[in-house]
């Protein structure tokens, strides 16, 4: 999920939905309520941990944080030097997710078909938005945090791509993440010289505000989704399938522009083309699509083990 959340156009929530723990994820997040905070206030930490499904969330976030930091340091290089292979793998990943989610659904009624269609339109509209300009205003950064978390809990809606559209991808998901990483490294070696680095300190403040916005969005959206999953599960899943279908074009690996992705990750969504299969590079890209499809298939098999 950490890797998927980092890639513009790819949703980390797809991993949860495809692997079969999406509902547990949403219900766990929604447990951060008055009861949870009451247990914390009374210092009943064990009861709090059990109430919020702490073991599940701890393992999940350890994986997300580790992969998020590691991807932050290498993603730019991979995307700049091997963009089509990266997009190919994630295209296969999303395609497989749609397939396995679809076959697990109950037979559609006309209402579910309409919701899937509307979800697809919504996903397409979002994926074709033009990126804005960078803005480090802290109120706007807080808003970006609320928006960014959508990729974790809304399959098909890429939080990182929405941050790209808002113009703050490099600031929030590259520069600030790297600043936090290097700060943790400095602290581990008892090196406090970074406190005199004005730029580093500004980025740490930005990261803190962004994190607060993300937590706020997580708590609010999870409660809304929990209600829909309890009362209209088939309809919400049908809509999410539409979002995933609509987001497929965002990860299409064959883009005609030579600026498939630049240093600021500004994507051109209007220059897609169909590949020529007599070129060896396209054969490799197809293999990466199968690799992405295979990863989701393995997750699906693992998730169904007794």
N, C-alpha and C positions, 0 to 999 in steps of 0.2 A: 504493500500500500504506500510506503514511503517513496519508492521509485515512481510508481504510477502518479502519485500526487505531484511529483516534481515535473513531470512532462506536460507541457501545454497541449491541450486537446485530449488528454487521457485522464480518466477519473479513477481515483483510488477506491471509490465505492464499488466499482466494477469488480475488484478483487474480492471484496466481502460478499457481494451478491453471487458471484460465480462459485466461490468456495463454500458457500452455504452458511456463513455466520453473520449475514447482514442484519437479520432481525435481532439476534443477540447483541450485536453492536449498538443498534438504535436503543433497545430496551436498557442496556447498561448505561448509556449516556443519559437517558431520561431519568435514571435513578438518583442523579444529583439534584435532589429536591430539599424541601424543608426538613424531612426526616434525616437525610444525610448530614446536613449542616448542624442539626440538633445533636446528632451523635458525635460530631467533631467537637462541638462546644462542650459536651460532657466528657470529652477525652476517651470516648469508647471507640478506640481506633480499630479494634478487631471487628466489632459489630459494623462499623462504617465500611471497612474493607469488604466484608461479606455482603453488605447491602448494595454496594455499587458494582458487585461482580469484579472485585479488585484484581484477582489473579488473571482473569481474561484480559482486562484492560492493561495491566502491567506488562504482560507478555506482548500484547499488540503494540503498545507504544514504545517498548524497547526496540522492537523490530523496525517500527516506523522511524524512530529517531536515528538509529544507527544507519539505516539506508539513506535517510534524508541528508545527513551530513556527508556521507561518502559520495552520494550522487552529486551534491552541491559542488564538490571539488573536482569532479571528473566530467560532469554532464556537458559543460561547454565544449570541451575538447572532442568528446565523442560526437556531439551533434554537428560541430563545425567540420570534422574530418570524415565522419561516416554517417551523414544525416539520413540517407535513404535506407540504410540498414536498420537504424534505430526506429525510424517511422514504420518500416516494414514489420518489425517484431511487434510493435504495439498495435499495428493494424490487425495482425493475426490474433493478438491478445483480445482486442475488443470484439472481433468477429466471432471468436469462440465463445466469449461471454454471452453474446446475444443468442447464439445457438443453444447453449445449455440452459439459459434462463427460459427461453421460449419452450423447450420441450418439457420443462418441469411445470409449466402453467396448466391450469385447467382449461378446457375448451372455451374459447373466446365467445362472448356475446357481442352484439353490435356496439354496445357501450364501450367495451374494452378496445375494439378495433378503432373506434373514434378517438379514444384517449391515446392510443399508440400513435395514430396519425398526427394528433396535435402535439404529442411529445416529440415526434420526429421533426415537425416543422419548427418547434421551439429550439431543438438542438441545432438545426441547420442555421437558423437566424443568429444564434449566439456564435457559431463557428465562423460566420462570415463578417463579424464585426471588425472594424479597423482599430488597431491599437492606438491608445492615446499617449499623452506626454507624461513623463515622470513627475510625481508630486510627493514631496516629503512632509507636507502638512500633517501633523499628528492626528487630527480629527479624521482626515481622509485615510491615513494609514490604519486607524482603528476600524473604519468602514471596510477597508480592504481585507482586514482580518476576518470580519464577519462573512464577507463574500468568499474568501479563500477556503473556508472550512466546508463549503458546499461540496467540493470534490471528494471529500472523505465520506460523506453520508448521503450524497445524491449521485448514484451511478449514472454515468453518461453526461453529467455536468461537470466539466473540468474546472476546479477552483484555480489552478495555476494559469489556465488560459484566460479566465476572467480577470485575473491579476494582470496578465499581459495586455488584455483589452483596456484595462484601466491605466496602463502605462507604467506600472510599478513592479514588473517582474524582476528586472535586474536589481533594483533597490532592495526588494523584500526577500526574494528567494535565491539571490546569489550573493550580493554584497553584504547584506545583514547577516545571513546565515554563516558566511565565511568569517565575518568579524566575530561572531559568537564562538565559532569553532576555535579560532586562533586565540581568543581570550581564555577559553577553557584550557587550552594547551599551556598558555602563559601561567595561569593560576596553578596548574598541576606542577609546574616547575618553580613556583613561588616567585614569579617574575611579574612585578606590578608596574613595569614601565609603560604599559598600555594606557594607564590612567592619564598620562600626559599627551596621549595621541587624541587630539580633538576630533578628528574624523572617525576614529574607532569608537569613541564614546557616543558620538551622535548616532552612529549606526546601531549601537547597543540600545539606546533609547528607542529608536525606531523599531527594533526587534521586540522590545518589551511591549510597546503599545500594540504592535501587530499581533503578538501572542495573546494579549488581553482581549482584543477584538475577536480572535479565533475562538477563544474559550467562550465568550459571550454568544457568538453565533452557534457554537456547538450545543450549548445548553438549550437555547431557544428552538433551533431547528429540530433537535432530537425529540423534543416533547411534541412538536407538531407532527412529525413523522410517526411517532409511536401511536398517536391517536388514529392516524390514517391506516396504519398497519393493523391495528386492532379492529377497526370498524369498516375499512374498505381496502383490504389487502390486495385483492385481485386488480382493483382499479389503479392503485398506486404503483403496483409492479408493472402493469400494462403501460402506464405513463412513463415509467423509468426505462422500459425497453425502448420506447420511442425516442427518449433522449439519447440513449446509447446509439441507436441507428442513425440519428441525426448528427452525432459527433464523429461518425466514421470518416467523413471527408476531411476532418481536421488532421487525421493521422495518415491520410493517403500518401504513400512514399514518393509518388511520381509528380513532382511539381516542376513546371517548365522554367521558372525563374532561376538564374544562377545564384540568387540570394535566397536560397531555401530557408535559411535562418541566419541572421547576422548576429553581431556581438550583443545586441539588445534583444534578441529573440523576437524580432518583428516579422511575423509570418505573412505571406501573401496568399490568401485563401482562394483567389480567383484564377490561378494559373495551374490548374491540374490537367493531366493528360493521361491517355492510355499507353502503356509501355509496348515496346517492340521486343518480342520474346526471342529474337535471334541475337540479342546482346548479352554477353556473359554477366555484366553487372546486374541486369534485370533478373537473371536466373538466380543470382545470389540473394537478391532482394526477396524473391519468392520463397527461397529457402528460409529466410528470416521470418517471413510471414507464417510459414509452417512451424517454425520454432516457437513463435508467440502462441499459435494455436495449440501446440503440444504442451506448453507450460500450463495453460488453463485446463487442458484435458487431464493432466496429472493432478492438478489441484482438485478437480472434480472427482477423480477416482479416490484421492486421499480423503476428501471430505465425506465420502460415502462408505468408508471402511467401518466395519462394526467395531 
